[in-house]
Amino acid sequence: MNSNSRFEAARQIRIRGRVQGVYFRASTAQHANALSVRGCVENLADGSVRVLAAGTTDALGKLIAWLQIGPPLARVDEVEVEVIDPASVHWPTGFQQK
């Protein structure tokens, strides 16, 4: 069994707004790890944040709901969610910041 196939679902999420320099990546990693979601979060050159996440649909839904608010200093203007094939990514153990 491919280790990537054990995930129920996966998402690529792009968050725009005031989301860099406000503890967004670290807070996202904490929430994702608490939900047993695997993946990573990174700042992009255009000022947005990208999240790759895999786990149960329930856990992903909870993470996405949190991403729509973010940490206290953030201002989230837009969240784009794309469904991706869980087998299309080599998932790290746990959730990491890039």
N, CA, C and O atoms as CSV, one atom per row, in Angstrom:
chain,resi,resn,atom,element,x,y,z
A,1,MET,N,N,0.849,-1.188,0.000
A,1,MET,CA,C,0.000,0.000,0.000
A,1,MET,C,C,0.887,1.240,0.000
A,1,MET,O,O,1.786,1.355,0.832
A,2,ASN,N,N,0.652,2.138,-0.893
A,2,ASN,CA,C,1.372,3.401,-0.951
A,2,ASN,C,C,1.030,4.214,0.293
A,2,ASN,O,O,-0.142,4.355,0.640
A,3,SER,N,N,2.054,4.753,0.968
A,3,SER,CA,C,1.800,5.495,2.207
A,3,SER,C,C,0.933,6.725,1.961
A,3,SER,O,O,0.275,7.201,2.886
A,4,ASN,N,N,0.917,7.249,0.741
A,4,ASN,CA,C,0.085,8.414,0.436
A,4,ASN,C,C,-1.384,8.060,0.303
A,4,ASN,O,O,-2.239,8.933,0.454
A,5,SER,N,N,-1.704,6.792,0.022
A,5,SER,CA,C,-3.093,6.412,-0.232
A,5,SER,C,C,-3.907,6.266,1.048
A,5,SER,O,O,-5.122,6.078,0.980
A,6,ARG,N,N,-3.275,6.347,2.202
A,6,ARG,CA,C,-4.028,6.179,3.448
A,6,ARG,C,C,-4.818,7.430,3.827
A,6,ARG,O,O,-5.674,7.378,4.711
A,7,PHE,N,N,-4.538,8.548,3.169
A,7,PHE,CA,C,-5.252,9.780,3.483
A,7,PHE,C,C,-6.597,9.791,2.767
A,7,PHE,O,O,-6.707,9.440,1.592
A,8,GLU,N,N,-7.586,10.196,3.497
A,8,GLU,CA,C,-8.939,10.276,2.947
A,8,GLU,C,C,-9.038,11.382,1.905
A,8,GLU,O,O,-9.704,11.223,0.882
A,9,ALA,N,N,-8.373,12.502,2.169
A,9,ALA,CA,C,-8.516,13.663,1.292
A,9,ALA,C,C,-7.274,14.543,1.392
A,9,ALA,O,O,-6.495,14.449,2.341
A,10,ALA,N,N,-7.111,15.398,0.387
A,10,ALA,CA,C,-6.008,16.358,0.399
A,10,ALA,C,C,-6.470,17.656,-0.246
A,10,ALA,O,O,-7.333,17.663,-1.124
A,11,ARG,N,N,-5.878,18.749,0.211
A,11,ARG,CA,C,-6.234,20.062,-0.301
A,11,ARG,C,C,-4.984,20.925,-0.466
A,11,ARG,O,O,-4.027,20.820,0.302
A,12,GLN,N,N,-5.020,21.774,-1.482
A,12,GLN,CA,C,-4.064,22.860,-1.608
A,12,GLN,C,C,-4.852,24.134,-1.328
A,12,GLN,O,O,-5.882,24.386,-1.953
A,13,ILE,N,N,-4.366,24.930,-0.391
A,13,ILE,CA,C,-5.110,26.104,0.060
A,13,ILE,C,C,-4.220,27.333,-0.081
A,13,ILE,O,O,-3.053,27.307,0.310
A,14,ARG,N,N,-4.767,28.399,-0.633
A,14,ARG,CA,C,-4.039,29.665,-0.790
A,14,ARG,C,C,-4.775,30.705,0.020
A,14,ARG,O,O,-5.982,30.888,-0.143
A,15,ILE,N,N,-4.048,31.396,0.905
A,15,ILE,CA,C,-4.642,32.400,1.774
A,15,ILE,C,C,-4.028,33.752,1.431
A,15,ILE,O,O,-2.807,33.894,1.365
A,16,ARG,N,N,-4.893,34.742,1.215
A,16,ARG,CA,C,-4.437,36.092,0.883
A,16,ARG,C,C,-4.957,37.074,1.931
A,16,ARG,O,O,-5.994,36.856,2.558
A,17,GLY,N,N,-4.209,38.152,2.097
A,17,GLY,CA,C,-4.539,39.185,3.075
A,17,GLY,C,C,-3.266,39.580,3.786
A,17,GLY,O,O,-2.184,39.520,3.203
A,18,ARG,N,N,-3.378,39.983,5.032
A,18,ARG,CA,C,-2.184,40.233,5.844
A,18,ARG,C,C,-1.867,38.923,6.556
A,18,ARG,O,O,-2.299,38.689,7.684
A,19,VAL,N,N,-1.099,38.072,5.868
A,19,VAL,CA,C,-0.879,36.714,6.346
A,19,VAL,C,C,0.605,36.354,6.475
A,19,VAL,O,O,0.940,35.218,6.813
A,20,GLN,N,N,1.481,37.306,6.210
A,20,GLN,CA,C,2.911,37.071,6.417
A,20,GLN,C,C,3.394,38.004,7.518
A,20,GLN,O,O,2.981,39.161,7.603
A,21,GLY,N,N,4.286,37.471,8.367
A,21,GLY,CA,C,4.822,38.266,9.467
A,21,GLY,C,C,3.861,38.418,10.635
A,21,GLY,O,O,4.036,39.305,11.472
A,22,VAL,N,N,2.851,37.563,10.700
A,22,VAL,CA,C,1.854,37.644,11.771
A,22,VAL,C,C,1.657,36.299,12.465
A,22,VAL,O,O,0.598,36.035,13.034
A,23,TYR,N,N,2.698,35.438,12.411
A,23,TYR,CA,C,2.665,34.136,13.071
A,23,TYR,C,C,1.692,33.168,12.389
A,23,TYR,O,O,1.212,32.222,13.015
A,24,PHE,N,N,1.404,33.407,11.110
A,24,PHE,CA,C,0.426,32.585,10.396
A,24,PHE,C,C,0.923,31.153,10.181
A,24,PHE,O,O,0.200,30.192,10.441
A,25,ARG,N,N,2.162,31.020,9.704
A,25,ARG,CA,C,2.680,29.671,9.433
A,25,ARG,C,C,2.779,28.836,10.706
A,25,ARG,O,O,2.350,27.683,10.727
A,26,ALA,N,N,3.336,29.407,11.757
A,26,ALA,CA,C,3.491,28.660,13.008
A,26,ALA,C,C,2.132,28.277,13.595
A,26,ALA,O,O,1.949,27.155,14.066
A,27,SER,N,N,1.191,29.202,13.564
A,27,SER,CA,C,-0.155,28.916,14.079
A,27,SER,C,C,-0.846,27.842,13.248
A,27,SER,O,O,-1.532,26.973,13.787
A,28,THR,N,N,-0.659,27.909,11.935
A,28,THR,CA,C,-1.245,26.892,11.051
A,28,THR,C,C,-0.673,25.522,11.375
A,28,THR,O,O,-1.413,24.543,11.466
A,29,ALA,N,N,0.646,25.449,11.550
A,29,ALA,CA,C,1.282,24.172,11.879
A,29,ALA,C,C,0.756,23.625,13.205
A,29,ALA,O,O,0.513,22.424,13.321
A,30,GLN,N,N,0.578,24.484,14.198
A,30,GLN,CA,C,0.041,24.034,15.484
A,30,GLN,C,C,-1.360,23.467,15.326
A,30,GLN,O,O,-1.662,22.403,15.867
A,31,HIS,N,N,-2.211,24.161,14.598
A,31,HIS,CA,C,-3.584,23.695,14.401
A,31,HIS,C,C,-3.607,22.397,13.598
A,31,HIS,O,O,-4.332,21.465,13.944
A,32,ALA,N,N,-2.826,22.337,12.540
A,32,ALA,CA,C,-2.799,21.131,11.707
A,32,ALA,C,C,-2.307,19.929,12.500
A,32,ALA,O,O,-2.896,18.852,12.415
A,33,ASN,N,N,-1.241,20.097,13.268
A,33,ASN,CA,C,-0.726,18.985,14.078
A,33,ASN,C,C,-1.750,18.537,15.110
A,33,ASN,O,O,-1.889,17.340,15.362
A,34,ALA,N,N,-2.473,19.484,15.713
A,34,ALA,CA,C,-3.506,19.132,16.690
A,34,ALA,C,C,-4.638,18.332,16.050
A,34,ALA,O,O,-5.294,17.531,16.715
A,35,LEU,N,N,-4.863,18.555,14.748
A,35,LEU,CA,C,-5.919,17.846,14.015
A,35,LEU,C,C,-5.407,16.573,13.328
A,35,LEU,O,O,-6.164,15.898,12.630
A,36,SER,N,N,-4.127,16.247,13.524
A,36,SER,CA,C,-3.483,15.096,12.873
A,36,SER,C,C,-3.490,15.214,11.355
A,36,SER,O,O,-3.631,14.220,10.643
A,37,VAL,N,N,-3.338,16.431,10.877
A,37,VAL,CA,C,-3.245,16.693,9.445
A,37,VAL,C,C,-1.763,16.746,9.085
A,37,VAL,O,O,-0.968,17.355,9.800
A,38,ARG,N,N,-1.398,16.112,7.982
A,38,ARG,CA,C,-0.021,16.165,7.488
A,38,ARG,C,C,0.085,17.199,6.386
A,38,ARG,O,O,-0.900,17.518,5.720
A,39,GLY,N,N,1.296,17.725,6.198
A,39,GLY,CA,C,1.502,18.638,5.098
A,39,GLY,C,C,2.500,19.716,5.429
A,39,GLY,O,O,3.410,19.517,6.234
A,40,CYS,N,N,2.321,20.872,4.794
A,40,CYS,CA,C,3.249,21.980,5.002
A,40,CYS,C,C,2.563,23.307,4.713
A,40,CYS,O,O,1.517,23.369,4.067
A,41,VAL,N,N,3.189,24.365,5.213
A,41,VAL,CA,C,2.719,25.726,4.990
A,41,VAL,C,C,3.926,26.560,4.625
A,41,VAL,O,O,4.999,26.398,5.205
A,42,GLU,N,N,3.752,27.467,3.648
A,42,GLU,CA,C,4.872,28.307,3.221
A,42,GLU,C,C,4.376,29.670,2.765
A,42,GLU,O,O,3.262,29.817,2.261
A,43,ASN,N,N,5.246,30.671,2.958
A,43,ASN,CA,C,5.004,32.005,2.420
A,43,ASN,C,C,5.351,31.989,0.940
A,43,ASN,O,O,6.321,31.350,0.534
A,44,LEU,N,N,4.566,32.686,0.136
A,44,LEU,CA,C,4.851,32.820,-1.282
A,44,LEU,C,C,5.297,34.255,-1.586
A,44,LEU,O,O,5.002,35.186,-0.836
A,45,ALA,N,N,6.002,34.407,-2.687
A,45,ALA,CA,C,6.585,35.703,-3.053
A,45,ALA,C,C,5.538,36.800,-3.246
A,45,ALA,O,O,5.845,37.980,-3.079
A,46,ASP,N,N,4.307,36.427,-3.596
A,46,ASP,CA,C,3.264,37.429,-3.825
A,46,ASP,C,C,2.589,37.909,-2.539
A,46,ASP,O,O,1.637,38.687,-2.595
A,47,GLY,N,N,3.078,37.448,-1.376
A,47,GLY,CA,C,2.517,37.866,-0.093
A,47,GLY,C,C,1.452,36.941,0.460
A,47,GLY,O,O,0.954,37.159,1.565
A,48,SER,N,N,1.097,35.915,-0.289
A,48,SER,CA,C,0.098,34.954,0.181
A,48,SER,C,C,0.789,33.794,0.902
A,48,SER,O,O,2.017,33.711,0.942
A,49,VAL,N,N,-0.014,32.919,1.460
A,49,VAL,CA,C,0.466,31.716,2.133
A,49,VAL,C,C,-0.182,30.521,1.451
A,49,VAL,O,O,-1.370,30.547,1.128
A,50,ARG,N,N,0.623,29.456,1.232
A,50,ARG,CA,C,0.106,28.235,0.631
A,50,ARG,C,C,0.189,27.105,1.645
A,50,ARG,O,O,1.192,26.941,2.339
A,51,VAL,N,N,-0.890,26.329,1.717
A,51,VAL,CA,C,-0.963,25.177,2.604
A,51,VAL,C,C,-1.248,23.946,1.753
A,51,VAL,O,O,-2.172,23.951,0.939
A,52,LEU,N,N,-0.463,22.898,1.938
A,52,LEU,CA,C,-0.767,21.576,1.393
A,52,LEU,C,C,-1.138,20.721,2.591
A,52,LEU,O,O,-0.360,20.627,3.541
A,53,ALA,N,N,-2.302,20.098,2.572
A,53,ALA,CA,C,-2.777,19.372,3.738
A,53,ALA,C,C,-3.473,18.077,3.335
A,53,ALA,O,O,-4.202,18.024,2.345
A,54,ALA,N,N,-3.230,17.031,4.129
A,54,ALA,CA,C,-3.878,15.740,3.906
A,54,ALA,C,C,-4.345,15.175,5.236
A,54,ALA,O,O,-3.670,15.303,6.258
A,55,GLY,N,N,-5.511,14.550,5.203
A,55,GLY,CA,C,-6.071,13.956,6.413
A,55,GLY,C,C,-7.516,13.563,6.159
A,55,GLY,O,O,-7.920,13.356,5.015
A,56,THR,N,N,-8.277,13.464,7.211
A,56,THR,CA,C,-9.691,13.153,7.055
A,56,THR,C,C,-10.415,14.404,6.555
A,56,THR,O,O,-9.941,15.523,6.752
A,57,THR,N,N,-11.552,14.209,5.913
A,57,THR,CA,C,-12.305,15.363,5.435
A,57,THR,C,C,-12.761,16.239,6.605
A,57,THR,O,O,-12.830,17.461,6.471
A,58,ASP,N,N,-13.069,15.629,7.744
A,58,ASP,CA,C,-13.476,16.388,8.924
A,58,ASP,C,C,-12.332,17.267,9.423
A,58,ASP,O,O,-12.535,18.449,9.699
A,59,ALA,N,N,-11.136,16.700,9.538
A,59,ALA,CA,C,-9.980,17.462,10.013
A,59,ALA,C,C,-9.627,18.579,9.031
A,59,ALA,O,O,-9.305,19.691,9.448
A,60,LEU,N,N,-9.687,18.288,7.733
A,60,LEU,CA,C,-9.395,19.321,6.738
A,60,LEU,C,C,-10.423,20.438,6.800
A,60,LEU,O,O,-10.071,21.610,6.667
A,61,GLY,N,N,-11.669,20.097,6.996
A,61,GLY,CA,C,-12.718,21.116,7.135
A,61,GLY,C,C,-12.472,22.024,8.322
A,61,GLY,O,O,-12.672,23.236,8.234
A,62,LYS,N,N,-12.039,21.447,9.436
A,62,LYS,CA,C,-11.739,22.252,10.628
A,62,LYS,C,C,-10.533,23.150,10.390
A,62,LYS,O,O,-10.520,24.303,10.819
A,63,LEU,N,N,-9.516,22.621,9.704
A,63,LEU,CA,C,-8.341,23.444,9.409
A,63,LEU,C,C,-8.711,24.601,8.485
A,63,LEU,O,O,-8.286,25.735,8.704
A,64,ILE,N,N,-9.496,24.315,7.460
A,64,ILE,CA,C,-9.899,25.364,6.510
A,64,ILE,C,C,-10.737,26.429,7.223
A,64,ILE,O,O,-10.578,27.620,6.954
A,65,ALA,N,N,-11.610,26.018,8.111
A,65,ALA,CA,C,-12.407,26.986,8.874
A,65,ALA,C,C,-11.499,27.897,9.694
A,65,ALA,O,O,-11.735,29.103,9.769
A,66,TRP,N,N,-10.463,27.329,10.308
A,66,TRP,CA,C,-9.517,28.148,11.069
A,66,TRP,C,C,-8.730,29.079,10.145
A,66,TRP,O,O,-8.495,30.238,10.488
A,67,LEU,N,N,-8.323,28.580,8.974
A,67,LEU,CA,C,-7.550,29.390,8.029
A,67,LEU,C,C,-8.339,30.618,7.559
A,67,LEU,O,O,-7.739,31.626,7.183
A,68,GLN,N,N,-9.652,30.548,7.575
A,68,GLN,CA,C,-10.472,31.684,7.162
A,68,GLN,C,C,-10.418,32.820,8.179
A,68,GLN,O,O,-10.818,33.945,7.881
A,69,ILE,N,N,-9.925,32.526,9.371
A,69,ILE,CA,C,-9.779,33.531,10.431
A,69,ILE,C,C,-8.305,33.819,10.685
A,69,ILE,O,O,-7.887,34.977,10.704
A,70,GLY,N,N,-7.521,32.764,10.880
A,70,GLY,CA,C,-6.091,32.903,11.139
A,70,GLY,C,C,-5.802,33.371,12.554
A,70,GLY,O,O,-6.712,33.495,13.374
A,71,PRO,N,N,-4.518,33.631,12.841
A,71,PRO,CA,C,-4.133,34.091,14.173
A,71,PRO,C,C,-4.579,35.533,14.399
A,71,PRO,O,O,-4.972,36.215,13.452
A,72,PRO,N,N,-4.520,36.001,15.641
A,72,PRO,CA,C,-5.057,37.328,15.978
A,72,PRO,C,C,-4.522,38.503,15.152
A,72,PRO,O,O,-5.285,39.423,14.859
A,73,LEU,N,N,-3.257,38.506,14.770
A,73,LEU,CA,C,-2.701,39.644,14.041
A,73,LEU,C,C,-2.951,39.580,12.532
A,73,LEU,O,O,-2.658,40.536,11.814
A,74,ALA,N,N,-3.483,38.470,12.055
A,74,ALA,CA,C,-3.718,38.301,10.618
A,74,ALA,C,C,-5.020,38.966,10.191
A,74,ALA,O,O,-5.916,39.207,10.999
A,75,ARG,N,N,-5.094,39.255,8.902
A,75,ARG,CA,C,-6.342,39.685,8.273
A,75,ARG,C,C,-6.488,38.829,7.015
A,75,ARG,O,O,-5.750,39.005,6.045
A,76,VAL,N,N,-7.433,37.916,7.039
A,76,VAL,CA,C,-7.647,37.013,5.913
A,76,VAL,C,C,-8.684,37.625,4.984
A,76,VAL,O,O,-9.826,37.860,5.380
A,77,ASP,N,N,-8.275,37.882,3.735
A,77,ASP,CA,C,-9.179,38.458,2.742
A,77,ASP,C,C,-9.770,37.402,1.821
A,77,ASP,O,O,-10.902,37.539,1.360
A,78,GLU,N,N,-9.011,36.356,1.555
A,78,GLU,CA,C,-9.463,35.347,0.591
A,78,GLU,C,C,-8.818,34.004,0.902
A,78,GLU,O,O,-7.636,33.935,1.237
A,79,VAL,N,N,-9.606,32.936,0.787
A,79,VAL,CA,C,-9.104,31.571,0.942
A,79,VAL,C,C,-9.581,30.774,-0.262
A,79,VAL,O,O,-10.783,30.622,-0.480
A,80,GLU,N,N,-8.632,30.265,-1.045
A,80,GLU,CA,C,-8.943,29.408,-2.196
A,80,GLU,C,C,-8.598,27.981,-1.824
A,80,GLU,O,O,-7.502,27.709,-1.333
A,81,VAL,N,N,-9.527,27.071,-2.055
A,81,VAL,CA,C,-9.310,25.669,-1.724
A,81,VAL,C,C,-9.412,24.840,-2.995
A,81,VAL,O,O,-10.396,24.926,-3.730
A,82,GLU,N,N,-8.392,24.043,-3.244
A,82,GLU,CA,C,-8.365,23.157,-4.396
A,82,GLU,C,C,-8.247,21.714,-3.900
A,82,GLU,O,O,-7.362,21.395,-3.107
A,83,VAL,N,N,-9.135,20.856,-4.368
A,83,VAL,CA,C,-9.054,19.426,-4.047
A,83,VAL,C,C,-7.930,18.830,-4.874
A,83,VAL,O,O,-7.871,19.024,-6.089
A,84,ILE,N,N,-7.032,18.099,-4.208
A,84,ILE,CA,C,-5.951,17.422,-4.915
A,84,ILE,C,C,-5.958,15.938,-4.552
A,84,ILE,O,O,-6.525,15.537,-3.536
A,85,ASP,N,N,-5.332,15.146,-5.383
A,85,ASP,CA,C,-5.215,13.705,-5.153
A,85,ASP,C,C,-4.190,13.481,-4.041
A,85,ASP,O,O,-3.051,13.930,-4.168
A,86,PRO,N,N,-4.564,12.799,-2.955
A,86,PRO,CA,C,-3.616,12.576,-1.870
A,86,PRO,C,C,-2.347,11.846,-2.329
A,86,PRO,O,O,-1.283,12.026,-1.736
A,87,ALA,N,N,-2.451,11.037,-3.366
A,87,ALA,CA,C,-1.290,10.288,-3.854
A,87,ALA,C,C,-0.363,11.147,-4.708
A,87,ALA,O,O,0.706,10.685,-5.106
A,88,SER,N,N,-0.749,12.383,-4.996
A,88,SER,CA,C,0.056,13.237,-5.877
A,88,SER,C,C,1.195,13.949,-5.159
A,88,SER,O,O,2.024,14.594,-5.800
A,89,VAL,N,N,1.243,13.838,-3.836
A,89,VAL,CA,C,2.244,14.545,-3.040
A,89,VAL,C,C,2.929,13.551,-2.108
A,89,VAL,O,O,2.283,12.646,-1.579
A,90,HIS,N,N,4.223,13.716,-1.908
A,90,HIS,CA,C,4.936,12.941,-0.890
A,90,HIS,C,C,4.762,13.683,0.436
A,90,HIS,O,O,5.378,14.729,0.639
A,91,TRP,N,N,3.948,13.166,1.325
A,91,TRP,CA,C,3.574,13.862,2.557
A,91,TRP,C,C,4.611,13.653,3.646
A,91,TRP,O,O,5.065,12.529,3.861
A,92,PRO,N,N,4.991,14.721,4.337
A,92,PRO,CA,C,5.934,14.585,5.445
A,92,PRO,C,C,5.235,13.965,6.652
A,92,PRO,O,O,4.009,13.871,6.699
A,93,THR,N,N,6.034,13.550,7.616
A,93,THR,CA,C,5.482,13.119,8.890
A,93,THR,C,C,5.078,14.375,9.643
A,93,THR,O,O,5.904,15.262,9.858
A,94,GLY,N,N,3.844,14.459,10.036
A,94,GLY,CA,C,3.369,15.653,10.732
A,94,GLY,C,C,3.141,16.804,9.775
A,94,GLY,O,O,2.930,16.602,8.579
A,95,PHE,N,N,3.185,17.996,10.305
A,95,PHE,CA,C,2.927,19.193,9.533
A,95,PHE,C,C,4.100,20.140,9.720
A,95,PHE,O,O,4.516,20.391,10.852
A,96,GLN,N,N,4.640,20.668,8.631
A,96,GLN,CA,C,5.879,21.440,8.689
A,96,GLN,C,C,5.719,22.843,8.113
A,96,GLN,O,O,4.877,23.095,7.252
A,97,GLN,N,N,6.553,23.742,8.617
A,97,GLN,CA,C,6.680,25.091,8.047
A,97,GLN,C,C,7.837,25.083,7.078
A,97,GLN,O,O,8.876,24.480,7.344
A,98,LYS,N,N,7.662,25.744,5.964
A,98,LYS,CA,C,8.767,25.905,5.015
A,98,LYS,C,C,9.259,27.322,5.069
A,98,LYS,O,O,10.191,27.680,4.348
